[in-house]
Amino acid sequence: MDALIAQIVEKTGVSEEIAGTIVDMVLENVKGQLPESMQGMVGGLLGGDGGEDAGGMLGKLGGMAGGLLNK
């Protein structure tokens, strides 16, 4: 999750604290839209347990978070 927070900070210029809050908000939103059996996968990807696809997922979540800031 630190990599995603760092990416948000770099791309948007917000503080790490704000970026962390954004990541938490996006995660909760994504988890809330998934079946319960899949919700743990989102946390696993951000916790570093997602394998090679984790980087792609982090990028997508970072893009979603960046979009929230630009509204």
LOZAKE-206556 format. One record per residue: residue number from 1; residue in three letters; x, y, z of N, C-alpha, C in turn. Coordinates in Angstrom, 1 decimal, decimal comma, padded with zeros to 4 digits. Layout:
+------+------+--------+--------+--------+--------+--------+--------+--------+--------+--------+
| resi | resn |   n.xx |   n.yy |   n.zz |  ca.xx |  ca.yy |  ca.zz |   c.xx |   c.yy |   c.zz |
+------+------+--------+--------+--------+--------+--------+--------+--------+--------+--------+
|  NUM |  ALA |      X |      Y |      Z |      X |      Y |      Z |      X |      Y |      Z |
...
+------+------+--------+--------+--------+--------+--------+--------+--------+--------+--------+
END
This chain:
+------+------+--------+--------+--------+--------+--------+--------+--------+--------+--------+
| resi | resn |   n.xx |   n.yy |   n.zz |  ca.xx |  ca.yy |  ca.zz |   c.xx |   c.yy |   c.zz |
+------+------+--------+--------+--------+--------+--------+--------+--------+--------+--------+
|    1 |  MET |  000,8 | -001,2 |  000,0 |  000,0 |  000,0 |  000,0 |  000,9 |  001,2 |  000,0 |
|    2 |  ASP |  002,1 |  001,1 |  000,5 |  003,0 |  002,3 |  000,6 |  003,3 |  002,8 | -000,8 |
|    3 |  ALA |  003,5 |  001,8 | -001,8 |  003,8 |  002,2 | -003,1 |  002,7 |  003,0 | -003,8 |
|    4 |  LEU |  001,4 |  002,6 | -003,5 |  000,3 |  003,3 | -004,0 |  000,2 |  004,7 | -003,4 |
|    5 |  ILE |  000,4 |  004,8 | -002,2 |  000,4 |  006,1 | -001,5 |  001,5 |  007,0 | -002,0 |
|    6 |  ALA |  002,7 |  006,5 | -002,2 |  003,8 |  007,3 | -002,8 |  003,5 |  007,7 | -004,2 |
|    7 |  GLN |  002,8 |  006,9 | -005,0 |  002,5 |  007,2 | -006,3 |  001,4 |  008,4 | -006,3 |
|    8 |  ILE |  000,5 |  008,3 | -005,4 | -000,5 |  009,4 | -005,4 |  000,1 |  010,7 | -004,9 |
|    9 |  VAL |  001,1 |  010,6 | -003,9 |  001,8 |  011,8 | -003,5 |  002,6 |  012,4 | -004,7 |
|   10 |  GLU |  003,3 |  011,6 | -005,4 |  004,1 |  012,1 | -006,5 |  003,3 |  012,7 | -007,6 |
|   11 |  LYS |  002,1 |  012,1 | -008,0 |  001,4 |  012,5 | -009,1 |  000,5 |  013,7 | -008,8 |
|   12 |  THR |  000,1 |  013,8 | -007,5 | -000,9 |  014,9 | -007,1 | -000,3 |  016,0 | -006,3 |
|   13 |  GLY |  000,8 |  015,7 | -005,5 |  001,3 |  016,7 | -004,6 |  000,7 |  016,8 | -003,3 |
|   14 |  VAL | -000,3 |  015,9 | -003,0 | -000,9 |  015,9 | -001,7 |  000,0 |  015,2 | -000,7 |
|   15 |  SER | -000,3 |  015,4 |  000,6 |  000,5 |  014,8 |  001,7 |  000,3 |  013,3 |  001,7 |
|   16 |  GLU |  001,2 |  012,6 |  002,4 |  001,1 |  011,2 |  002,6 | -000,2 |  010,9 |  003,4 |
|   17 |  GLU | -000,5 |  011,7 |  004,4 | -001,7 |  011,5 |  005,2 | -002,9 |  011,5 |  004,3 |
|   18 |  ILE | -003,1 |  012,5 |  003,5 | -004,2 |  012,6 |  002,6 | -004,3 |  011,5 |  001,6 |
|   19 |  ALA | -003,1 |  011,1 |  001,0 | -003,0 |  010,0 |  000,1 | -003,5 |  008,7 |  000,8 |
|   20 |  GLY | -003,0 |  008,5 |  002,0 | -003,5 |  007,3 |  002,8 | -005,0 |  007,3 |  003,0 |
|   21 |  THR | -005,5 |  008,4 |  003,3 | -007,0 |  008,5 |  003,4 | -007,7 |  008,2 |  002,1 |
|   22 |  ILE | -007,2 |  008,7 |  001,0 | -007,8 |  008,4 | -000,3 | -007,7 |  006,9 | -000,6 |
|   23 |  VAL | -006,6 |  006,3 | -000,3 | -006,4 |  004,9 | -000,6 | -007,4 |  004,1 |  000,3 |
|   24 |  ASP | -007,6 |  004,4 |  001,5 | -008,5 |  003,8 |  002,4 | -010,0 |  003,9 |  001,8 |
|   25 |  MET | -010,3 |  005,1 |  001,4 | -011,7 |  005,4 |  000,9 | -011,9 |  004,5 | -000,4 |
|   26 |  VAL | -010,9 |  004,5 | -001,3 | -011,1 |  003,8 | -002,5 | -011,2 |  002,3 | -002,2 |
|   27 |  LEU | -010,4 |  001,8 | -001,3 | -010,4 |  000,4 | -001,0 | -011,8 |  000,0 | -000,4 |
|   28 |  GLU | -012,3 |  000,8 |  000,5 | -013,6 |  000,5 |  001,1 | -014,7 |  000,5 |  000,0 |
|   29 |  ASN | -014,6 |  001,4 | -000,9 | -015,6 |  001,5 | -002,0 | -015,5 |  000,3 | -002,9 |
|   30 |  VAL | -014,3 | -000,1 | -003,3 | -014,1 | -001,3 | -004,1 | -014,6 | -002,5 | -003,4 |
|   31 |  LYS | -014,1 | -002,7 | -002,2 | -014,6 | -003,9 | -001,4 | -016,1 | -004,0 | -001,3 |
|   32 |  GLY | -016,7 | -002,8 | -001,1 | -018,2 | -002,8 | -000,9 | -018,9 | -003,2 | -002,2 |
|   33 |  GLN | -018,3 | -003,1 | -003,3 | -018,9 | -003,5 | -004,6 | -018,6 | -004,9 | -005,0 |
|   34 |  LEU | -017,8 | -005,6 | -004,2 | -017,4 | -007,0 | -004,6 | -018,2 | -008,0 | -003,7 |
|   35 |  PRO | -018,4 | -009,2 | -004,2 | -018,9 | -010,2 | -003,3 | -018,0 | -010,5 | -002,1 |
|   36 |  GLU | -018,6 | -010,8 | -001,0 | -017,8 | -011,0 |  000,2 | -016,6 | -011,9 |  000,0 |
|   37 |  SER | -016,8 | -012,9 | -000,8 | -015,7 | -013,9 | -001,0 | -014,5 | -013,3 | -001,7 |
|   38 |  MET | -014,7 | -012,2 | -002,4 | -013,6 | -011,6 | -003,1 | -013,0 | -010,4 | -002,4 |
|   39 |  GLN | -013,6 | -009,9 | -001,4 | -013,1 | -008,7 | -000,7 | -011,7 | -008,7 | -000,2 |
|   40 |  GLY | -011,3 | -009,9 |  000,3 | -010,0 | -010,1 |  000,8 | -008,9 | -010,0 | -000,2 |
|   41 |  MET | -009,3 | -010,2 | -001,5 | -008,3 | -010,1 | -002,6 | -007,8 | -008,7 | -002,7 |
|   42 |  VAL | -008,6 | -007,7 | -002,5 | -008,2 | -006,3 | -002,7 | -007,2 | -006,0 | -001,7 |
|   43 |  GLY | -007,4 | -006,3 | -000,4 | -006,4 | -006,1 |  000,6 | -005,1 | -006,9 |  000,4 |
|   44 |  GLY | -005,3 | -008,1 | -000,1 | -004,1 | -008,9 | -000,4 | -003,2 | -008,3 | -001,5 |
|   45 |  LEU | -003,8 | -007,7 | -002,5 | -003,0 | -007,1 | -003,6 | -002,3 | -005,9 | -003,0 |
|   46 |  LEU | -002,9 | -005,1 | -002,2 | -002,2 | -003,9 | -001,6 | -001,2 | -004,3 | -000,5 |
|   47 |  GLY | -001,4 | -005,5 |  000,1 | -000,5 | -005,9 |  001,1 |  000,8 | -006,6 |  000,5 |
|   48 |  GLY |  000,8 | -006,7 | -000,8 |  002,0 | -007,3 | -001,4 |  001,8 | -008,8 | -001,7 |
|   49 |  ASP |  000,6 | -009,3 | -001,5 |  000,4 | -010,8 | -001,7 | -000,2 | -011,0 | -003,1 |
|   50 |  GLY | -000,2 | -010,1 | -004,0 | -000,9 | -010,2 | -005,2 | -000,1 | -010,7 | -006,4 |
|   51 |  GLY |  001,2 | -010,9 | -006,2 |  002,0 | -011,4 | -007,3 |  002,2 | -010,4 | -008,4 |
|   52 |  GLU |  002,5 | -010,8 | -009,6 |  002,8 | -009,9 | -010,6 |  001,7 | -008,9 | -011,0 |
|   53 |  ASP |  000,4 | -009,3 | -010,8 | -000,7 | -008,5 | -011,2 | -000,9 | -007,3 | -010,2 |
|   54 |  ALA | -000,3 | -007,4 | -009,1 | -000,5 | -006,4 | -008,0 | -000,1 | -005,0 | -008,6 |
|   55 |  GLY |  001,0 | -004,9 | -009,3 |  001,4 | -003,6 | -009,8 |  000,3 | -003,0 | -010,7 |
|   56 |  GLY | -000,3 | -003,8 | -011,6 | -001,3 | -003,3 | -012,4 | -002,5 | -002,8 | -011,6 |
|   57 |  MET | -002,9 | -003,5 | -010,6 | -004,0 | -003,2 | -009,8 | -003,7 | -001,9 | -009,0 |
|   58 |  LEU | -002,5 | -001,8 | -008,5 | -002,1 | -000,6 | -007,8 | -002,2 |  000,6 | -008,7 |
|   59 |  GLY | -001,8 |  000,5 | -009,9 | -001,8 |  001,6 | -010,9 | -003,3 |  002,0 | -011,2 |
|   60 |  LYS | -004,2 |  001,0 | -011,3 | -005,6 |  001,3 | -011,5 | -006,2 |  002,1 | -010,3 |
|   61 |  LEU | -005,9 |  001,6 | -009,1 | -006,4 |  002,2 | -007,9 | -005,8 |  003,6 | -007,8 |
|   62 |  GLY | -004,6 |  003,8 | -008,1 | -003,9 |  005,1 | -008,1 | -004,6 |  006,0 | -009,1 |
|   63 |  GLY | -005,0 |  005,5 | -010,3 | -005,7 |  006,4 | -011,2 | -007,0 |  006,8 | -010,7 |
|   64 |  MET | -007,7 |  005,8 | -010,1 | -009,0 |  006,2 | -009,6 | -008,9 |  007,2 | -008,5 |
|   65 |  ALA | -007,9 |  007,1 | -007,6 | -007,7 |  008,1 | -006,6 | -007,4 |  009,4 | -007,1 |
|   66 |  GLY | -006,5 |  009,4 | -008,1 | -006,2 |  010,7 | -008,8 | -007,4 |  011,4 | -009,4 |
|   67 |  GLY | -008,3 |  010,5 | -010,0 | -009,5 |  011,1 | -010,6 | -010,4 |  011,7 | -009,5 |
|   68 |  LEU | -010,4 |  011,2 | -008,3 | -011,2 |  011,8 | -007,2 | -010,7 |  013,1 | -006,9 |
|   69 |  LEU | -009,4 |  013,3 | -006,9 | -008,8 |  014,6 | -006,5 | -009,0 |  015,7 | -007,6 |
|   70 |  ASN | -009,1 |  015,3 | -008,8 | -009,3 |  016,2 | -009,9 | -010,7 |  016,7 | -010,1 |
|   71 |  LYS | -011,7 |  016,2 | -009,3 | -013,1 |  016,6 | -009,4 | -013,4 |  017,8 | -008,6 |
+------+------+--------+--------+--------+--------+--------+--------+--------+--------+--------+
END
